[in-house]
């Protein structure tokens, strides 16, 4: 029968072709099917500014494994794809593009800017989708969503209005995180904290009408320009007499009160804290309690504004230097201490954020957070691994109100309209016709857009058609599992959880499967600055998508980071090549496309490999159920490489080449039966090669992507065959090891002398005679009752129920071996003598570079070790005589 597989495995020859076939046949499409159980995963929507990176490759490979597996198990499997509009990142890209044409946002205005943004999205927004297809993502692309499309936009409007009507969305002047570069507010989740070295500046604040001072310590002296009080603990004996008095704020000549508040830690620092309500979240809360004024002293670009007095116009860091200098000149700088502290940075541009009070839109979180907390505590949402639920719970249990407005143009514009006459705020899906308060008819919509995460929080149900009660929503919601990295738990997972519970009255997913990040081979996080990133597309072009996927999947352990090694990638490619060549061998030795039962008579090796296959099916399926993807992949690798390719194929060869038709048919049947099943098991992990091989097998029909996942069959478990083969393989491995140690050529046959302790062991060994002949180069098997006639120099191998002896005379021609070793000895001694001469030559030692001298010394050590081995071998042979 012809083998349709090319001699050489080259994934570039077929991966794109296979993917196009899947798309044409509509295999990824899911529909509402009452006859099937649904299984749904929503893809974490990549940013339209993004490019597929190695983290995406891991995340998507894990999801694709689950979807393909469930599809093969007979579920109606939907992998819901889509992309995120990414307000900040996309706006930055469009602004940069405009700059190339000499334009700015402000010059062209909002409407024209949005045209440019949509054009940018149409041109570049689909890049990552095409890259995902290269990886083999089996998403239902006919359902692709975008967070700014009509369906998602309707969902956003519905949610905003409902939360507003419940009093859970409000507009207020609160402390927020401000990015001076992106020029927008950020939620707490969008601020990355990094430990940085800095200073504690100790500043003396003079008490009015007194010679006393209160000393405070701060890491941001420029913010003192907006101080409105100094707080001390009410029980602090050092300051009790000063409570209620006033201080003269240095540099500003403005009086501020000394207040008492239990928030102050008496033991920390000086026990006195400057209060800047407009520039510190803790001070903001103290300010509310004591009705303190809020003085904002910074502009949007983090320069000091006119309220900062003579420092107006200075950059915040320039102002810091000048403030410190002026304090020193006034004798008010007590001391400066080194201090390491956590600094918040914008997650997009890494600029240090500035806490500042600002009029923004917020979501009240307390009532929304509680059901989401309960859902995890009651295990309605289960984290895998479970330890990551602690991050989720910690975030929700300490959550502040969520700032949802962003000072951008690209995004969902806040549906709030202001009456031009009376400034009444009307929240509505569309522009109002008349003001209910003053009957005015002119309205202006809020300029801000919503936080990007506001729309992606609705992803599990908005992508299925909500707020419409679609059939897809009823069928596929709640989804089954969310696959994501641990760094996005508080960004996204918590928001989807409380949103799903609030608007669907049900959790959005049953499991949250958390994976780690992919690091470089040294364990460092991949980044542009380090230049250690890996481009998945380049990897795919060189090694194929299957090799990349398998490398990431076998390296994955639940919730842990992994290191990326090129050597492991090469190993995965070699594994694919091994499977390819094994298949070619099977097909070249297959001369039927169906088997008759009366032609099949399984021997111990056949029963063994079928039994081991069934154990693999059971264990791999159980691993998948527990999301132990890496463990399942490793078991597949071990079985295919070792037990099927290295052992069973070799065990089957004598029957394939023999004259006995029944033996040949049995070997052919077993080879193809096992191959078909391992291809199915491997398909979710390496979809392309398995589909390509499947298409060349005459014993199967259809495409592997829609084939049935293998079922465990206890009737196929043969413990006896497994135990027997353990003995047989142990004998073969031990004989091979002995021959390898003694450099015996494969053509050299040796007698195998056997002493058994029971009849069963003798039966096992006798039945496997052909295996020993072909795989261990055994010339004959001789059974003895005792050891009296066994040569004294025979090598002994002990296995269960038997002792095996291999006479050394059968393995080695000692006369020839001594001659060979003598020549090797003379050659090595000559090399050592040459090296000694060179290393004792003063001229060489003076002129030669140090590395050359070191290399020569290493050679000497190597040759000496080799000589020692030769001498030991010679002594061993000579002693036997």
N, C-alpha and C positions, 0 to 999 in steps of 0.2 A: 504494500500500500504506500502511495506516495506521501512523503513528508513535505507539507507546505510551508514549514518554517524555514526561513533563510538560515544559512550556516552561522551567521554572526548576529548576535543580539544587538540591535541598534534601536533604542526607543524613539529616536527622531523619525524613524521610518513609519511609525504607526500611531503614536500617541495622539496627534492632531486628528488623524483620520478616524480613530476610534471615537474620539469625543464628538466629532461631527455626526457620526452614525447614531450615537446615543441621542443627540439633540433632534435629529431628523425623525427618529422613531418615537420621540416624546416620552422617553423613559423617566425623565425627571418630573414630569407633570403629575400633580396630585389632584384628586377630585373628591367631592363628598360622596362617600361610598358606604351605604348602610351595611353592606355585607362584609366590610372589613373594619378592623380596629384602627383608629387614627393614631399616628405618631408624628409629632410636630416639633421642629427646632426652628427658632428664629435666629437668623444670622446677626451677630453684633454688627450693626451697619458701619462699614468703613467710611472714613471721610472721603468726600469727592476730591479732596486735595491730595489724597494719599496714593501711595504706590505700594504694591505688595511687598511686605518685608518678612523676615524670617519668623517673627512673632505671629503674623497672619497665617503663614504657612503651617505652623503648628496648630493654631486655633482651628483653622479650616479643615486640616487633615483629621483632627479628632472628631469634628462634627460630621465630616463626610463618612468616616468609618461607621458611626452610629446610624446615619441615615441609610447607607447602603445595606448594612446588616439588617435593619428593621424592614427595609423593602424586601429583602430576600426571605425574611421570616413571614411575609404575607401581610404586613401592615400597610395601610395607605399612608405612605411616608412623605411628609411635606417638609422640605427645607426651604423656609421662607427667606428670600434674599432682599437686599435693599441697600441704599447708601444714605449717608447723613450729610446734611448741607453744611455743617461745621462753620458756624457763623464767623468766629474770629479768624480761623485759618484761611477760609475762602476769601474773606474780605481783604486780608493781607495780600493774597495772591492777585486779586483784581486791582488793588491799589498799586502794586508793583508793576502790573501790566500797563496801567494807565500812565504811570511815571515814565515808561519807555516812550510814550507818545507825547510827553510833556504836559500831561493833564493831571488834575487832582480831583478827588471826590467833591470837594466844595465847589470847584469851578463848574462841573457838569451837572450837579444837583442829584437828588435822590432817584428820580424816575429814570434818568439816563444811566446812572450808576447801576441800577438794578438790571437794565438791559445788558450792560457789559457783563454783569455777574452771571446772568442766565446764558449768555453766549459762551462765557468761560466754562460754565458747567456742561453745556452741550459739547464743547470741544474736548475738554479734558476729564470731565466727570466720569466718563465710562471706562477710562483706562484700567482702573483697578478691577473692574468686572471682567474685562478680557483677560487680565492676568490671573484671576481666580479660575477661569476656565482652563488655563494652561496647567494649573495644579490638579485639575480633575473634579472640581467642586460640582456635585450633582444637585444644584439648587433648581427649583422650579422657576426658571427665568421668565416665564410668562406672567408670573405674579410679582415681578420686581417692583419694589416701592422706593420712594424717595421722600425724605422727611418734609419736603416742601411741596409734594404733589397734592392734588386736590383732595384725595381721601384723607391723607395725614393732616392736611390743613384744617379740614372740617372737624377732625377729632380734637385738634388743638383748641379751636374756637369753643367747642362744646365743653371741654374740660375747664378752660379758663373761666367761662361764664358760670358754670355750675359751682366752681370753687368760690368765685366772687359772690355769687348769690348766697352761699352758705356762710359767708363772712370769713372764709379761709384765705382769700387773696385780698390784700390791702395795699395801699400806697402810703408810705411813711418815710420820715427822715430818720434813718438809722445808720449805724456804723456798717460799712461794707469794705470789701477789698477792692482797691482800685489799681489797675495797671496803667502806669503813665505812658507806656509805649503803645499798647493796643487801645488805650483811651476808653476803657470800658470797665464796668464793675465785674467782679468775679464772685462765684459762690465759694464757700469754704472748700468744697471738693476740688475746685480748680486752682487751688493754691498748693504748691509743693513746698514742703519745709525742709530746709537744709541747715545743718549745723555749721556755723561760721565763726571765725575768730573776730572779736571786736573789742570794745572797751566799755567799762562802766565809768562815766564821768560823774564825780561827786561835786555837787554845786551847792553853795550856801545861799539860802534865801533869807534876807534880813527881815526880822520881825519889826513891824511899824511901831514907832515910839518906844524903841527898846534897843539895847545893845546886843540882844540875842540873835542867833541865826538858827534856822532849821536846815540841816544838810539832807539833800536828797541825792539819789543815784539814778542815772538814766543811760540807756544805750543809744538814745536818739535825742541829743541835746537841742536840735533844731526845732523839735515840737514844743519846747518850753514857751515858744512865742505865742502858743495858743492855750497855755495853762489857765485854768479858772479856779483852781484850789490846790491846797496840799492837804492830804489825808493822813491821819494817824489813828492808831487803835485807841478806842475809848478807855481801855484799862492800862495804857502805857504810861507809867509814872513819869517818864522823862518829859512828856509833852502835855500832861493833863492841864497844867496851868496855862497853856497856850491855846487850848481849844476855844474857838469863838473869836480869837484875835485875828488880825490880818497880817499878811506878808507883802513886801514890796517885790513884785516880780522883776528880777534883774533884767536889764536891757530894754524892758518895755515900760518901766515906771508906771506900772498898773497894780493897784492893790487887789489881792486875792485872799479869800478866807482860809483859815485853818479849820478843817472839819474832822469829825470823829466818825470812823466807819469800821465795822468788824471785818471787812474784807482784808484790811491791812495785816500783814504778818509782822508781828513785833520783832521776831527773830531774824528776819531777812533784811539784808542791807542795813540801812540806818533806821528802819522802822517808820520812816516818813516817805510818802509817795506823792509825786507830782501828779495832778489830775488834769488830763487833756481830753475832755469828753469827745471832741470832734476828731481825734486821731488815735484812739486806742479803744478796743472793744470792752475791756474791763472798766476803763475810766468812763466810757459811755454809760454803763449800767450804774456806776456810782453817781454820775452826773444826774441821771434820772431820779435817783433816790433823794438827792439833795437839791434838785431844781437848779442845777448850775447852768450857766450859759454855755453854748457850744460855739467855739470860734474856729472856723476853718481857715488855716493860714497857708494852704497850698492850692495852686492851680491844677488843672487836669494833667499838665505835663510835669508835675512834681517840682515846679519852681515856686518860690515863696510869693504870695499875693500881697496886696496893699495892706492887709491886716498884720503883716509881719514887719511893719515899720521899715527901718533902713535896710533890711535884708530883702526887701521886695525886689523880685526879678532874678534873684540868685537861684541856681539849681540847689536842690535839697542838700547835696553833699558839700557843695561850695558854702552854703549857708552854715552847715555844721562846723566846718573849719573856722569860719569867721566868728560864729557864736562862741566857740571854745577859746579862740584867741582873745576876744573882747572880755570874756569872763576872767581870763587869766590876768589881763591888764587891770581889771577892777579888783583883783584880789579875791574873787568869789569862786575860783576853781580850787576846791580843797585838795583833790587828788584824782589821778586817773589809774584805773586798774584794768589789766587784761581780763577779758571775759569771753567765753564761748557761749553762743546762744543760737536758738533756732530762728531762722530768717525765712519769711514767706516769699515765694517767687511765683510769678505767673507761669502756669503749666505750659503755655504756648511759646512765650518768648524769653522766659527765664529772668525777666526783669523783677527786681525787688518790688513787691506790691506795697502800696501805701494804705493803711487803714484810714478811712475818712467818713465822716457823716455825709449822707447824700440822700436826696429824695428819690426813692426807688420803689419798685413793686416787689412785694414779698408774699411768700406762702407761709401761713401759720402751720407749723409742723407737729405740734404736740398730739393733736387728735388723729392726724394721719399716721403718725409713727407707731402708735400703740398697736393697732391691728397687725402691722407688719412685724413688730416685735413678737407678738403672740404667735403668728404664723410659723416662725422658726422655732420658738420654744415648744410649740405643740406639734412640731415636725410635719406641718403641712407643706413647708418648704424644707428640703433636706440638702445640706451642703455636703459635697464630696471633694476633699476630705472634710469631716465634720468640724475640725479645728477652725476653719475659716468662718464659721458662724460667729465666732467671737468678734471678728472685725466688723461684721455686719451689725451685730447687737450693740457693740460699743459706739458705733457711729450713730445709730438711731437713738440710743438711750441718752446721748449727749448732744443731740442735734439742735441747732439754732434755726430760727426762721430762715427760709431759703430765699435769697435775693434772686429774682427771676428776670429782671430787666437788664438789657445790655445796650450800651450806647453805640449801636451799629445800625446798618441799613439792610444787610443781608440776613434774612431770617423771617420768623413769623412776627409781624408787627403787632404790638399789643392792641387788642380790640377795645381801647378806651378812647372816648371822644370828649373834648372839652368845649362847652358852650362858649362862644366868643364873647357873649354878652355878660354872663354871670359866672363863668368858669365851673359850672356844674359838671361833674364827671358822669358820663353815661357809658356803661360797658355793654357792648352790643355786637352781634355778628356782622352788622353792616352799619353804615353811617346813618345816624338818626335824622328824622325829618323835622322834628320840633323839640325844643327843650321843655320838659314837663314842669320846670320851675319858673322860667321867665318867658316861655313861648318863643325864645329866640330860634333862628333857623340856620345860623352859621356855626359850623363845628370844625374843630381841628383835631385830627387823630394824634394820639401819643406818638412821639418820634422814635421811641425805643422799640427794640425787638426782644423776643423772649430768649432766655438762655437755651442753647442748643439742646441741653439735656431735658428740657421741658417736653419737647416733642418725642425724643427717643425714650422717655419714660413710659410712653403709651405704646411702644413698638409691638409688644405681643398681641395687642388687640386692634390697634389702628391698622396694622398691615392686613388684618383679616376682615376689614370693612367697617369696623365700629366708627361712628355711632349708629350706622345702619345695622339692623339685626340680620346679618347675612347668614346663609347656610354654612359658609366656611367658618364663621365665628362660632356658631353652635357646635359644629363638628370638631374643629381643631383646637378650640380653647377650653380649658387651659392647656398650654403647650407642655411638653414632657420634660425637656431639659434645656437649661441655658448653659452653654459652654463658653467660659471666659477666663481671663487672667485675674489674679488676686488684686492687681493694682486698680481694677475698675469696679470693685465691690461697692465702694461708697459713691463713686461717680454715678453708676448706672443701676446696679442690681437693687439697691435699696429703693430707688425711685420707681423702678418697674413694680417692685413688690407693693408699695403703698398705693400706687396708681391702680394696679389691677384690683386690689382689694376694695378701693374706694368706688371704682366705676363698673367693675364686673362682679363685685361681691364674691370674688374667688381669686385664689393665688394665680399668678401668671404662669408659673411653671412648678413642677413637682420637685425637680432636682436642680441644683446649681453645681455644675461640675467645674471645679477650679483647677487650672493648670499653672505651672510656673512660667518663667521667662526663659528664652534661649540666650545663653551667654556664650562668649567666645571660649576658645580652648583653655584660656588661662583663668576662666571664671569671671571675667569682667563683663559688665553690661555693654551691649553693643551701642555705639553712638558715632555720630558724624565726627565729633571732635577727636575721638580716639582712632577713627579710620578703621575700625575693626568689624564693620557691618558685613553681612553676607547677603548678596542679592539672590533671592530664590530663582529668578528668571534665568540668571546666568548659570546657576546650578542645574536647572532643568535642561537648558541647552546642552550642557556638557554630560550630565549623568542621567537625565530623564526624571520625570515627575515621580515615578514609582520609587526610585532610589532615594529621592529627597524625602518623600512621605515616610518611607519605611525607616529612614535614619531618625527622623523626628519622633516617630511613634514608638520605636523600640527604646529610644532614650528617655521616654516619658514615664515618670513615676508620679503617683497621685499628689498633685499640689506642689511638687518640688521643681526648682529650676534645673535646667540641663545645660551641659556644655556641648558645643558644636565642634566636631572634629572632622576634618576632611577624610582622615583614615576610616572613620566609621561610614562615611558616605561611599567610599570605595568598597567597603565591605558589603554594603547594601547593593551596590551595583554588581559585585561579584556573586551575591546571592541570587539576584535576578538572572544573571548569566548561567549560574549552576542549574536553576530551574529550567531555563531555556534549553540547555544542552541535554538535560535529563529527558525532557519532553521529546526532543529530536530522537534520542535513542529509543524511547518507547514507541514512537510512531514508525520509525524505520524497521522495528521488529514486530509490527502489528499487521496481520494479513487478513483480518476480518473487521466488520463494523458492528457485529452483534455476536453474542455468545449463547450456546446451548447449554443448559444445565448439566446434561449428561456428559459434556466434554470437560466439566470442571471437577477436579478432585484436589482439595487444598492440602498442602503439606504443612509442616510445623512453621516454616518461614512465612507462608501465606497467612496462616491463622494469626501468627504473631503480629504482622504489620497491620492486619485488619483490626485486631484487638487494640493495638496502640493507637491507630487512627480513631477508633471510637472513644478511647479515653481522651484523646486530643479534642474531639468534637465537644465532649462533655465539659472538659476543663476550660477550653477557650470560650465557650458559650457562657459559662458561669463567670469567668473573668469579665466578659463584656457586660454582663448584667450588673456587675459591681463597678463598672467604668475603669477596670484595670486593663486599659488598652495596651499599655506597654508590655505587661506580663503576657497577655494573649499573643501579641506579635512575637515575643521572644520564644514562646513555646512553638509557634508555627515555624519559626526559623530553625530551631533545633531539630524538630521532627523532619522537616523537608530536607535539610542539609545532611543530617547525620543518619537518621533511621531509614529514610526513603532512598536518598541518592547514594550515600556512602555504603549502606548495608543492603537494603532490600534489592536494589537494582543489581548489585554484584551477586547476591544470592540467587537471583533469577536467571542470570546469564546462561549457566549450563543447560537449563531446561529450554531456553529460547533457541539455543544452538543445537540441541539434541534432536534425535529422530522420533522420540515418543510424542505423538500428536496431543494426547491428553495433557501431558506435562507442559507442552508448549502453550496450549490454549489456557491452562490454569495460570501460568505465569503471565500471559498476556492479559487475561481477565483481571488478575490482582493488580498488576501495574496500572492499568487504565482506571479501575475502580478507585484505587487510592489517589491517583493523580486527579481524577475528576473532583473528588472531595476536597483535596488540599487546595485546588484552584478556587473552589467555592469559599473555603475558609479564608483564603488569602485575598480574595477579591476586594473586600472593603479597604484593605490596607494598600494593596498594589493593583488598582483597578485596570490599568492599561495592559500590562503584560498578561494578566489572567484572562482578559477578554480576547486578546490576540491569540493566545494559545488555545483557548476554548474553541475559537472559530476554526481551528485546523483539526480538531478531534472528530473522527468519524463516528464515535460512539455516543455523541450528544447532539441535541437539537437546540435551536434558539440561541439567545445571548445570555452570557453568564450573569449580567446585571439583574436579570429578572428570573434567574434560576432559584431553586428552593434551597434555603440554608440547610446544611446537613443535620440530620437528626441522630441523636444518640440511640443506639440499639444495644441493649444489655445482652441480647442473644449473641452478639458478635464479640463479646468479651471472652477471651480464652486465657485464663490464668495459667493453665498448664503449658500452653504454647509460649507464653511470656517467660515462664520459669525455665523451660527447656532452652529457649533461645538465649537467655541470660548465660547459661552454662556454655552453650556452643560459641557465642560471641566472645566470652571470656577466654576460652581456649584459643580462638583465632587471634584475638588481640595480643595475648601473651606470647604466642609463637611469633607473630609479626614483630613484636618489640625485641625479642631475642635476636631475630635475624637482622633487624635494623642496627642493633648495637654492635653486631659482629660483621656488619657490611656484607652480608650474604646476598648474592644476586638472586632475583626472583626465579630464575631458571634452575637453580640448584635445589633439588628435592631432598627431603629428609624424612626418615621413618618416625612414626609417632607410637611410642610404647605407652600402653594404658593399663593402669591397675585400678579397678573400680571396687567400691565398697558395697554396691548393691546392683541388682539386675536392671533396675530402672535407669541408672546412670549409663550402663553399658548399652541399653536399648537406645537412649538419646544419642550417644556418641556414634553408634553404628548407623543409625538412621541419617545422621548428618555427615556421613563419610564424604559425600560429594562436595560439601561446603569446605571441608578441611583440605581436600585435594586442590580445589580452585582458588581458595582465598588464603590458604596458609602454606601452599606448596608442599603438602604432605604426600610422600610417595606411597606409603602403606600404613595401615594401623595394625599393631600387634598387641594382643591382650595377654597379660601375664597375671598369675595368681600372687606371686611374691617378687621381691626386689633382687633375689640372688643373682640372676643373669643379666641384670641391667648394668651397662658400662658405668664405671665409677665416675667418669667425667661427664655423664649425661646431665643435661640441664633439666631441672624439675619445675613443674608448674602444678599448683594445687588449685582445684576447683571443687565445687560442691559435689560430693559423691565420687570423686576420682582424683588420681594423681597422674600427671602426664610427664613423660620423659622424652627428651630429644637428644639422641647421641651426638656428641660434638663432632665425631668423625664424619657423620653424614653432612654436617654443615660446613666444615672447614678442612681444606687440604693443608695440614700443618706445615709440611715442607715448603710449599709455595708461599704460605702466609709468613713464615720466618724469613724467606728470601725478600718478600715485599717489604716487611718491616725493617729489615737491615738496610735496604736501599733508602727507605724513608728516614731512618736514623742518620745515615751518612749525609743525606741532603740537608737535614735540619742542623746537624753539627757544623756543616760548612757555612750555613747562613749565620749561625751564632758567632762563629769565628770571624766572619767578615764584619759583623756588627761590632764585635769587641775591638777589632782593629780600628774601625772608624771612630769609635767613642774614646779610644786611648790616644788618638791622633790630636796633638795640641793645635796643629794648624787648622784642622777641621772645626774643633771646638771654638776657636777664636773667630773664624770667618763665617761660619754657618749661622743663620738666623736661629734664635732660641726655639722657635716652633719646629724647625727641622731637626734639631738635636732631640727635642722631646718626642718627636715622631719616631726617631731611630731607637730611643729607649723603649718605647711602646712595642716596637717590632721585636726587640730582644726578648721582652717579657712574653710576647705571644709565641715566639719560636721555642722558648724554654718550656712553656706549658705543653706545647705540642710534643716536644721531645720526651718530656716526663711521661706522657700518655703512651707513647710508642714503647718506651723502656718497660713500663708496667705490663703492657700486652706481651712483649717478648718474654719477660720473666714468667708470666702466667703460663705461656705455652711451653717454655722450656721446663718448668717445674712439673708439668703433668707427665713428662717422660722420665 
